[in-house]
Amino acid sequence: MGAENSSLKKFQHGEVFESESDYLTIASAQDQTGDNKYTVFQYLKNSPGIEPAKKNIQVSKGIRHPYILKFVNTFEDSKHMTLVTEDAAPLSVAIEKQVKEEIMIGLYNVLQALIFLHQKIGLCHNNINVSTVYVTKRGDWKLALFEHSSKIVQTARDSYSQDAIGYGELALSILEYLNDDQKPTIKFMERLQQSYTEVNKSVSVLIIVKLF
């Protein structure tokens, strides 16, 4: 435990980001040299959120994809469980610095992450929103925070419904932020409601073409 505490002290916390949970603190961080930057997710152990936290860490540690927030390390002490990832900021903070073209690409990247989760991992995220998408310094959008994730039940017709609806609502909120034409968004939402079980590569291309 002492070694774990020592490792955690190697990181200096910076900007603290807003969190939806009282038991989770999210902050930018850097090592003692200042050369390497990270994002830190610190969970209170003595809280109802510790089991979802363990799930998030386990899933994050086991997945590698260009559009899923990259796991770096994890630490634990008597009070906290901490996940360290690559440097990124919540979409709600980073979107103000992005142009429309970057936002369009970002939405597509999130969809690619979902397709990977569904087809290759057999996992549903179940909580797609502006708080679970992170943006790197390069402007890449990455899916994060797997506390509510679950294995896909192939025989269940609504296996993908949470992700399809969540993604649709994310796209809607983003386009409202851009003050964009809402007609493509309405069609997009209708398509999701009618065929959410078809979230696959061919459908994803069609969705993006219709949306943009």
C-alpha atoms as one frame of an Amber mdcrd trajectory, in Angstrom:
protein
   0.000   0.000   0.000   2.864   2.366   0.742   4.262   1.834  -2.735   0.864
   2.635  -4.219   0.638   5.855  -2.230   4.139   6.768  -3.349   3.211   6.175
  -6.985   0.111   8.341  -6.716   2.139  11.221  -5.278   4.127  11.306  -8.507
   1.115  13.014 -10.089   0.313  16.673  -9.511  -3.348  17.569  -9.953  -4.267
  20.542 -12.105  -7.665  21.717 -13.332 -10.614  19.959 -11.695 -13.489  19.119
 -14.028 -17.156  18.951 -13.123 -18.375  15.488 -12.148 -21.914  14.114 -12.090
 -21.100  12.095  -8.956 -20.195  13.193  -5.427 -17.881  10.206  -5.096 -15.829
  10.950  -8.243 -13.219  13.681  -8.709 -11.922  14.263 -12.241  -8.825  16.385
 -12.807  -6.004  17.030 -15.198  -2.620  15.927 -13.865   1.060  15.780 -14.694
   4.087  13.937 -13.420   6.738  15.614 -11.279   8.820  16.560 -14.314   5.865
  18.257 -15.983   6.723  16.501 -19.231   3.812  14.064 -19.218   0.171  15.031
 -18.773  -2.759  12.808 -17.817  -6.364  12.794 -16.681  -7.132  11.373 -13.238
 -10.417   9.807 -12.095 -10.398   9.461  -8.289 -13.203   7.515  -6.605 -14.088
   7.525  -2.908 -13.885   3.960  -1.627 -16.496   4.404   1.085 -19.316   5.232
  -1.324 -22.067   3.559  -3.364 -20.023   4.231  -6.474 -17.108   1.965  -5.695
 -18.469  -1.082  -7.530 -19.192   0.886 -10.725 -15.709   2.411 -10.321 -14.164
  -1.051 -10.269 -16.077  -1.923 -13.425 -14.872   1.234 -15.169 -11.260   0.484
 -14.290 -11.540  -3.149 -15.345 -13.135  -2.332 -18.709 -10.805   0.613 -19.409
  -7.766  -1.502 -18.643  -8.805  -4.233 -21.054  -9.726  -2.162 -24.121  -7.501
  -0.581 -26.744  -9.094   1.476 -29.508  -8.180   4.826 -31.130 -11.463   6.373
 -29.966 -11.663   4.978 -26.448  -9.834   6.875 -23.701  -6.508   5.121 -23.148
  -5.782   3.486 -19.795  -2.403   4.387 -18.270  -2.388   3.123 -14.678  -4.429
   2.620 -11.544  -3.637   3.262  -7.876  -5.355   2.530  -4.603  -5.038   3.683
  -1.001  -7.236   3.425   2.097  -9.609   6.164   0.910  -9.447   6.281  -2.862
  -9.293   4.200  -6.006  -7.687   6.131  -8.855  -7.677   5.623 -12.604  -5.050
   7.441 -14.691  -5.671   7.879 -18.431  -4.179   9.768 -21.320  -4.555  13.538
 -21.210  -8.061  14.637 -22.243 -10.815  17.014 -21.173 -14.573  16.413 -20.962
 -16.434  17.246 -24.165 -18.528  19.784 -22.240 -15.313  21.772 -21.632 -13.401
  21.105 -24.858 -16.176  21.678 -27.381 -15.880  25.462 -27.099 -12.435  25.252
 -28.727 -13.536  23.110 -31.664 -14.788  24.103 -35.089 -17.783  22.509 -36.780
 -15.688  20.130 -38.907 -13.900  18.781 -35.824 -17.234  18.250 -34.090 -18.608
  16.294 -37.050 -15.528  14.073 -37.070 -15.818  13.685 -33.291 -19.380  12.374
 -33.532 -18.222   9.894 -36.154 -15.338   8.789 -33.906 -17.713   8.085 -31.015
 -19.863   6.008 -33.340 -16.789   4.022 -34.413 -16.000   3.357 -30.759 -19.541
   2.056 -30.221 -19.332  -0.209 -33.260 -16.079  -1.634 -31.903 -17.616  -2.238
 -28.478 -20.698  -3.917 -29.934 -19.076  -6.026 -32.633 -15.637  -6.873 -31.249
 -16.034  -6.758 -27.467 -19.724  -7.596 -27.094 -20.227  -4.676 -24.718 -22.755
  -1.863 -24.416 -21.690   1.426 -22.834 -25.209   2.380 -21.630 -24.375   5.977
 -20.695 -23.489   7.962 -23.830 -23.606  11.714 -23.147 -21.382  14.816 -23.091
 -19.952  13.736 -19.717 -18.645  10.388 -21.004 -16.915  11.711 -24.123 -13.417
  13.178 -23.724 -11.328  15.240 -26.130  -7.544  15.028 -26.433  -5.212  17.937
 -27.146  -5.185  16.820 -30.784  -8.949  17.205 -30.878  -9.801  13.488 -30.987
 -13.085  12.520 -29.318 -12.840   9.414 -27.148 -15.441   7.399 -25.274 -14.828
   6.943 -21.530 -16.409   6.022 -18.189 -17.757   2.471 -18.384 -19.450   2.334
 -14.971 -22.817   1.387 -16.502 -21.534  -0.934 -19.213 -22.931  -4.426 -19.697
 -22.401  -7.466 -21.851 -24.574  -7.721 -24.933 -27.278 -10.362 -24.854 -27.498
 -11.440 -28.483 -31.018 -12.798 -28.121 -32.394  -9.584 -26.611 -33.969  -7.260
 -29.187 -33.169  -4.153 -27.161 -29.510  -4.982 -26.431 -28.273  -1.874 -28.228
 -31.124   0.489 -27.363 -29.389   2.480 -24.618 -26.362   3.173 -26.787 -28.408
   3.999 -29.882 -30.681   6.388 -28.014 -27.790   7.873 -26.041 -25.806   8.500
 -29.197 -28.808  10.068 -30.881 -29.390  12.410 -27.961 -25.693  13.312 -27.941
 -25.839  14.187 -31.630 -29.017  16.197 -31.073 -27.505  18.215 -28.243 -24.347
  18.873 -30.256 -26.269  20.085 -33.294 -28.418  22.290 -31.095 -25.188  23.738
 -29.710 -24.106  24.472 -33.277 -27.522  25.969 -34.085 -27.582  23.631 -37.051
 -30.531  22.612 -39.217 -32.626  20.243 -37.127 -34.312  18.306 -39.971 -31.398
  15.846 -40.443 -31.319  15.337 -36.677 -35.011  14.463 -36.500 -34.570  11.924
 -39.315 -31.525  10.562 -37.523 -33.454  10.086 -34.274 -36.297   8.363 -36.109
 -33.814   6.024 -37.776 -32.279   5.142 -34.406 -35.653   4.394 -32.849 -36.662
   2.160 -35.758 -33.424   0.246 -36.229 -31.260   0.559 -33.114 -30.356  -3.122
 -33.336 -28.584  -2.416 -36.637 -25.675  -0.417 -35.191 -22.964  -1.777 -37.459
 -20.452  -0.537 -39.956 -22.744  -0.239 -42.963 -25.458   1.544 -41.027 -22.943
   3.895 -39.384 -21.813   5.235 -42.752 -25.420   5.796 -43.825 -26.200   7.575
 -40.548 -23.279   9.982 -40.885 -24.129  10.769 -44.518 -27.739  11.540 -43.596
 -26.757  13.527 -40.537 -24.173  15.744 -42.216
